[in-house]
Amino acid sequence: MINLAEFGTGSPKPLPDEFRPVAKYIPAMDCLIYLREDVSYRAIRLDQYRTVLLHPQEDRPVGVKLKGTRFVVEKARAVLKSVGIDTNQFKLITLWEMALTDEGDEAVAEADAERRRQYAQRAKALVESDDVPVASAELPLVA
């Protein structure tokens, strides 16, 4: 495909020689599309995030589309960060599964609960090791 700015310059970018399956992020649409085969496709939407791309004549998937990719990636980062993994690279299957809205929300909630549990343990260790007395003047009077 010729970029409009290149049109008429006599030096268009050459097209790739062969098709290679690749996951491509489209920022303007905030979606990630993966195609395994160089064919047109039919789209079957599974939920608000996930769409299966089917072969035009056969009932088999040739790719997927993941909408709301920024949100899904942030969910995945939150989950992984809670267990001590900081990454900017994900496998497509990780994002596909994270996009399962209910399960993704559940995973984020579990990760947040684990993070809070870890902070509570660290705070308990701090309070135990410092053995700080609390003066009676610091405590409110209870009627």
N, C-alpha and C positions, 0 to 999 in steps of 0.2 A: 504494500500500500504506500502511496506517495504522500508525504506530508505536504500540506498546502504551501508552506514556505519553500519547499524544494521544487514545486511544480514549475516547469519551464526552465530550470537551471541546468538541465542536462545531467545531473548527478544524483538521481534518486538512490536511496539505500536499497541494496539488493535484498530480495526475499530469501528467507532461509531455504536451503536445499531440501530439507526433509522435516517433517513434523516431529516435534518432541513433546511428550506430555509435560505440562508444567502448571503449577498453581500461580495464578496472576492476580495481584490485588489491584482493584480499580478504585482509586481514592474518591473520585467524584460520586461514585455510587456506594462507597463504603462496603464493597463486597469482594469476596475472594472466589475466583472461578478456577476449577481444575477440570481439564479435559484430557482424557486418556487417548481418545481417537480424534482424528481430523475429519469429523462428520458434522452435519447439521444435527440438531437435537430437539427433542420435545422436553418441556419442563413440567415436573410434578412437584408442587410445593408441599412440603411436609408440615412445616410450622412457620412461625414468623421469621426464623433465621435460616432454615435449611431447605434446599431445593435439590431434587435429583434430576439430572439431565439424562434422558433416555435416547437410545438409538432411534433414528426416524422410522425404520421399518420393523425393528425387533423390540421386544419388551425386556431390554437389558440396559443397565446404566453405562454411560460412557463418560460421566463426570458428575460434578456437584457444584453447587453455588452456595456460598455462606454469606448471608446478609448481616449487617450490623457487626462487621468484623472488629472494629475498634473496641466495642463493648465486650465481645467474646474474648478478645486477647487480654483485656484488662481483668476479666474474671479469671482467666487461666493464670495470669501473673500473680493475682492475689492468692490463689490456691497454692501455687508452687512456692511463693515467697513465705507463706505461713509454715512451710516445712523446710525452710532454709535453702530453697533453690531459687536463684535469681537469674532469669534468662530472657533473652529477646528473640530466641528462635524456638519455634514450635513445629511439631509434626502436624500434618493436616488432620489426622485422626484425633489428636488432642483437642483441636479447635472444634471439630465436628461433634465430638462427645460433649464438650463444654457448652455447646449451643443448645443442647437438650435443656430447655429452659428450666423445668422443674428440677432435674438432676443437677444442672449447673448451679442453680440457686442453693440447692441443698449442699453441694460441695463447698460453695463459698461460705455458707453458714457454719458448716463443720470446721472449715479451715479457720474461720474467725473465732469459733469457740476454742479450738486448739491453741490459737495464738493467745487468747485471754488466759487460758489455763497455764500456759508457759510463763506469762507475765506474773500471774498470781504466785506460782512456785518461786520465781526469782524474788518477788517482793517478800514472801515469807522467809526465804533464806536471808535476805537483807535484815529484816526485823529481828530474826533469831540471832544472827551473828553480832549485831550491834548491841543487843540487850539494853535498849533505851528505856529508862523509867519515865513514866508519865506522872508529873506532879498533880496532886489532887486539885490544885487551883486551875489546872487546865481542863478538868472535866466539868461539864455542866451539871448543875444541881438538878436532880431528878425529884419531882414532888411525889 
